[in-house]
Amino acid sequence: MSRKYFGTDGIRGRVNSAKLTAELAMKVGAAAGTLFQRGNERHRVLIGKDTRLSGYMIENAMTAGFLSVGMDVLLVGPMPTPAVAMLTRSMRADLGVMISASHNPYEDNGIKLFGPDGYKLSDATELEIEALLDGDLSKHRSLSSDIGRAKRIDGAEARYIEFAKRTLPRNLELDGLRIVIDCANGAGYKVAPMALWELGAEVISIGDKPNGFNINDGFGSTEPEALAKKVREVRADIGIALDGDADRVIIIDEKGMIVDGDQLMAVVAESWKEDGRLAGPGIVATVMSNLGLERHLAGIGLTLARAQVGDRYVLEMMRENGYNVGGEPSGHIILSDFSTTGDGLVSALQLLSVVKRLERPVSEVCRRFDPLPQILKNVRFAGGKPLEKAEVQKAIDAGRDRLGNTGRLLIRPSGTEPVIRVMAEGDDRDLVETVVDDIVQALQKVAA
């Protein structure tokens, strides 16, 4: 069944466009509130958001929708996505809402929904909400005497900070470490620096002055150049870059070099294996993770299971097969012993615990493998199905034959825009570039 409102990560789009309006947000509140009321007792929803200007509008619209169907609303304000998931469980809410468009610019926003267990809703549940959205919601309105109440919750930030700190070994402190934290002017701008400071680190914050418009603008995990510069400038031991809703993290080592999610997963997997904490035969990554990671894990007796691109698919494979570590090269790391979704701060803390234990520089701790040369190019197309063209298939088959067992080839349409992504990796960079260029040229000829 096709989806009209929900995408791969909730509802997302340009605010006040046809995709995301106050009217739609109110209807989503009413529809989700209707679906998650089971029984006659009072029900409640917890709502968090990032720092976008439009968060005020969507928060109030959704609150009105929830109240109209008799659901009480708990408002926690700017808060990381993983904090909303955790607080939904901790406060026994029937539903959790995160208002965020993650690493997108401020003009965009989104609505992510969590069930009472803290997990993002299934495709089937989202389709049930869509059916309600396209139906007559007026028949689900509460009586005047049963309209819900809304209140702001004090202390939610402290709850999450304490939760994050407790993911570390008892008595571990970060004293002696100089840390630069880049909060992307987003949802983690208060809790992340405070958690690091409470653990004893010397903390220097950047991207921590949100104004409604500057989220992800020149800061954060998708633009780590400012962080790398600051790390070198203040001679920090490590730089930590979150994204707009703080569910991703990218690390900068003491030399100013980027450490991506693949290296982070290798560090955590190896550490947890040594401690007997790693569940399953290895970890879950996506088809975009570097072949070097797969080879490294195989060398220490671990497997790498590959899921589709997207954290929800990584999590599904983890839950189905009993893994407790998974993630993406973008830094969306899921550690299911602690969280039901990616958590940038918790992932960074796990790395810091290894750094403290080994007493080695971050550049050494995080260099677990040499990534294979990987080339990714995008081809925009106007319409049709260019991947089904004979000349394109011929180029793809030829590329696979040329790479053989020394590399990987991945061609996939984007899930959010009319773009085909062509990625190849292998031991021979020149060969990888040639394979990608040949396929791109074939696509461009038929995609115009």
N, C-alpha and C positions, 0 to 999 in steps of 0.2 A: 504494500500500500504506500503511495507517495505521501510525502510529508509537506504540509503547506507552511507551517510556522517554524517548526523545530529543525535545526541543522545538526551537525555533528557534536556541537557543544551548546545545547540550549537554543534560545532564540537570540539572534544577533543581527544588528543592522544599523544604518545611519538613523540617528534620532530625528524624529519629526518627519521622516520620509514615510512612504507606504509600508515599509518593513517594520518600523518600531515607533509607535505613538503612545501618548498617554491613554488613549481609548483602548488600545490593544492591551497595554499593561494592566489596566483595570479589569478587563475581561479575563486575562490570564489569572489574575488573583481570584476572581469569582469562580472560574472553572476549576483551578487547582484546589481551591478551598472546598468546593463542592465534592470533588473526588476523594479528598483525604479526610472527610468527616465520616467516621465509622462509629456508630453508637450514639447515645444521647448525652454523654458527658461533654464538657467544654473542650474545644479543640484549639490548638494554637500553632502559629507559624512564626519562625524566626527569620528576620530579614536583615542582611548585611549588604554593603555596597563598597565600591571603590571610590575614588575621589573626583570622578567626572561631574561637571556641572549638571548634566542631565540626570544624575542619580537622584537629586531631590525630586524631580518631576516623576520619575518612574517609581520611586519609593512611595510617594504619596498616592499615586494612582493605584498601585498594587495594594497598598494598605486599605484604600477605599473598597476595592474589590473583595478582599478577604473579609473585611468587616461586614459587608453587605450580605454575606452568606453565613454570618454568625461565627466567624473564626476570630479568636483573639490574636493580636499581633505584638510580637516582641521585637523592638528595633535596637540594633547594636551599632549602627553607624558604620563608618569606614573600618573594614575588617578583611583580612585575607580570606580567599575562598576556602582554604583548608580549615580556617578558624570557624567559618560558618558551618561547615560539615561537622566539625567536632562539637560545636555548641548546640547544634540541632539534636545530637544524641544526648549530650550532657544535660540539657535542660528539658529533655523528654518532649520536644516539640513533635508535632505530627508531620511537619513539612519545614524545609529550609529553603531560603531564597538568597542567591547572590546576584546582585545587580552589577554586572561588569562585562566589558568586552576585552578583558585580558590584556594582550599586548597591542591592541588596535589603538589608533589615535582617538583623541577626546570626542570627536564628532560621532563616533560609534558608541553603542552601549549594548548590553545583552542581559538576558535573564537565564540563570542557571537554577535548576530545581533539584533539591535533595530530599530523599525519603527519610522517614524517622530513624533509619539505620545509618544515615550519613552518606549513603551512596547516591550518585546521580541516578535519575530515573531511567528506567528501561525504555527501549523504543516502544514497547507495547503500551506502557503507561502514558508516554508522551502522545501517542495516537489517541488514547482515551480523552486526554485534555483537548486535543485538537477537535475531536468530535463535539465536545461540549462548547468549544469556542464558536463553532459554526452552527450551533443549535440555539434554542431560546433559553438564555440564562435567567430571564426574569422569573421563571417558575421556581428557581432555586433560591430566591431572595428570602431572607429571614423575616419573621415577624418583627415589628418595631421593638418589642420587648427582648428580642433575642439577638439584636445586632451586637457584633463583637466590640471589644475594647482594645485600644492600642496604648503601649507604654514603652518608654525608653529604658533600656537595661544598663545600669551602672556596673562597672567592674568586669565587663566582658573581655576587655583587653588584658586585664590581669589574669583572668582564667586561661586565656590562650598562651600567654607568656609562660605561666607555670606549667602548662601541658608540654610546651616545646622543651623547656628545661629538663623535664622529667624523662625525656627520651634519651638523655645522656647517662652514662654510668654514674652511679652514686659518688659524690665528692669530687667529680671532675670539674676543674675550673679552667678558665681561659686566660688566667693571669700571665702576663709576659707577651701576649700576642697583641700586635697593633693591627686592627681590622678596619678596612674601609667598607662601608655598607652603602650600596646604591639602591634606594627604595623606589626608583622610577617615578617619583612623585605620585605614588599609588597607594594601594590599600595597606601596605606594610610599613608606612612611613613612621608610625609610632612604635608598633610592637617589636619590629625587628631590631632596631638599635637598642631598645630598652632591654630585650632579652640578652643580647650580647654583653651589654654593660653589667647587668646583674650577675652574669657568669664570670665577671672579672676582667674582661678584655678592655683594652684602650680602643674606643670606638670613634671613628671619624665618619660622619654621615654626609652623603650627597644625595641629590634627588629626593630631599625630604621636606620640600616646601610646596606642597600642592596648592594650586589656585583654581582648580576646576577645568583648566585648559591645558596644563603642561604635563599631563600623565604620559609617560613613555616618550616624551619629546626631548631627544638628546641624552636620555638616561635609560637605565634598565637593561635587562638581559638581551634585548634585541639591538641595543646601541651601546656596547660596553666600552667604547673608546674613552669616554670621560672617566670611567672608573679606572681603566688601565693607566691613564695619565696621572690620576690622583695617587694611585698606589706607588708609582715611581717617584712622584713628587714628595710624598711623606715617608717614603721607604717603609711601607707597610709590609706585614708578613703575608697578607692575603686581601683580596678584594672579593666582595660578594654582591652580585647583581641580581635583584629580583625583577619580575615583570609587574605589570599594572595591578594584578590581583594576587601577586606573591605566591602563585602555585608553581612557578618555575625559578630556576637559579642557574646562573653561569658564574664560574669562578675565574678570577684573575690571580695568577701566582705572583710571587714577590718580584719576578722579573718583568711583570706587565704582560705576560702571555695568557691567552685565553685557554681555559680548561672547559671542555664541553660535557654534555650529559653522558656520553659514552665512557669517558675517563672516570667520571664520578661513579657510574654504576660499577665499573671495574674495581674501584677502591672499596666501595661498600660490600660488593659480593665477596671479594677476597678476605676482607676483614671479618665479615660475618661467617664465612666458611671456617676460618681459623678459630672463631669463638663458638662454633657449633650452633649458630643462630640461623643459618641459611636454610630455608625450607625448599623442598623440591630439588631437582638435579642441577639447577642453575638459575638463570634470570630470564625475564621477558623483555624484549626490545621490539622495535619496529623494523620494517623492511628498509628504513633509511639508516639504521645504525651501521657503522663502519665494519667491514669485514675483518679489520684488525682486531676489533673487540671480540668477535667470534673466535678467531684463532687464539687469542690470548686466553680466553676462558677455557677453550679446549685443552690448552697446555697445562692448566691447573685442575683438570678433571671436571669442568663444568660445561653445561650446554647453554646455548642461546636460542630461545624460542622466539620466532618473529611473528608479530601481529601486524594488522593494518595500521596505517598512520592514524594517530589519535589516541589520547590517553584512555578514553573509554574502552577501546579495543584491547589496549595493553592490560587494563584492569580486569576485563572479562576473562582474558586468557589466564591471568594470575589466579583469579578466583576459581576457575574451572579446573585448574591443574595443580593448585596448592603451592604456587610460588609466593614469596614475600618481598621480592625486589623486582622492579620493572621500571621502564621509562623510555625517554626519547633523547636524541642528541641535543634537542633544544633546551634540555635541562628540566623537563617535566619528569621528575623522579617520584615514583610511588613506592613507599615503604609501608606495606600493609600491616606490619606489626604495630604501627602507630596511627596511620591515617587511612582514610577511605578515598583519598584523592591525592594529587601531587601537592607537595608542601616544600616550598623553596627554603624556608628557614630551617625546618627539621632536617632536610637533606644536607644543608650547609653545616649544621651542627654535627651530623654523623661524620662528615669529612674532618671537621676540626678535632673531633675526638681521636681520630687516627693520627692526625698531625701531632697532637699532644703526646700520644702514647709512643710514637716512633721517634719524636724529637728530631724530625728532619724537615727541611724546607718544603713548602707546598709544591714547588716545581719537581722535586724528587718523588714525593708521595703520590702525586697525580700523574706521573708519566709511567703508566702501567704498560702501555703498548705504543708502537709507532703506527699511526693511522695510515692505511693505504691511500694512495692518491684517489680522490673522489671528485668527479666533475658532475655538476647539476646545471642543466639549462632548461629554460621554460619556453614553450612555443605557444603563442596566443592564436586562437582560431576563431573564425566568425560563426561557425555553425557546422552541422553535419557530424560525421563520425570519421575523422581523418585516420584514426588508428586501424580502421577496417580496410583501408585502401591497399591494394596489392603491392604497390611500390614501397609503401611504408613497412608492411610486413616483411618484404624482402630485405630491406635495410636492417630491420630488427633481427631477423634470423642470421644475417651475415655478421652482425655485431656479436651475437651470442657465440657463434662459431669461432670468431677471432679471439674472444676473451677466454673461451674454453673453461678449464678448471682454475684459471689463475685470477678470475675476477667475477664480478656480478653486474648484471644489467637490469634496470628497473624502469619501466615506462608506465606512468599512471596519470589519468586525468585528475586535475584538482577538484576537490569537493566544494569549493567556494567561488571559483571563477573559471571563465572559459580558457583554461590553460592546460597544456599537457606537459608534464614534468619528465625530463629524460635524465636519468642518473646512471652513471657507470663508475665502477671502481676496480682497481687491479694493481698488480705489482709494477706494471709498465705504464707510467704516466702518459707518454706519447701515444701509446696504443689506446688508452682510455679516452684521451681527447679526440682521437681520430674516430673512434666508434661513436661517441656522442655527436660529433659534428656531422657525420654521415647521416645519422637518424634525424637530427634536427633539420638538415637540408631537405631530406625526403618529406618530412612533415610540413615544412614551409611551402613546398611546391603545391601541396594539396590543400593546405589550410587557409590560403589567401581568400 
